[in-house]
Amino acid sequence: MHRYKVGNWAMATTAAPVEVTTGTSIKTMLQLATPATRQIQLISWGFTLDAAPATTGEGVIELMQSDVAATVTAHVAAGVQPLDPNAPASLLTLGTSATGYTATAEGTTTASRSFDTVKVSGVSNGAWPTSYAYQWMPDERPIVAVSKFLRVRATFSAAVNALVWVTFDE
């Protein structure tokens, strides 16, 4: 088994990762597509926002499995980083309807599984959290089935910028 980490940004080389706007309707910030031959087990996930939603606004960021892909900016193999430098490249399926980030179309999910959901309050409601990270205990780690999509989706009343990431074993 090998461990990988992937975020909603292009592979960082000479520049830092660029935050992505959440918009004001549901938006897939990051999507992972499991191949027909391999499932993945989630280790941890998280996000960082550049600000809390304005005034009384609020938002929700969710980690879920879907049976339908969003249309995304395709990740490249180098963007799915092995945590062990000797590990092989991930077997995730890459492409605009597979593993990628910053969705332009959501697709119509008919079956889903929710793994975690975080509500983000607006500035006048306490403005918490603007950063979040969660690591599962070994015996509670969710498994994303073969030929499914793991999605980090954001829904905000006022747009903010976000970096999201997922660590998984395959």
Buried (B, 14 or more C-beta within 10 A) or exposed (E): EBBBBBBBBBBEEEEEBEBBBBBBEBBBBBBBBBBEEBBBBBBBBBBBBEEBBBEEBBBBBBBBBBBBBBBBBBBEEEBBBBEEEEBEEBBBBBBBBBBBBBBEEBBEBEEBBEBBEBEBBBBEBEBEBBEBEBEBEEEEBBBBEEBBBBBBBBBBBBBBEBBBBBBBBB
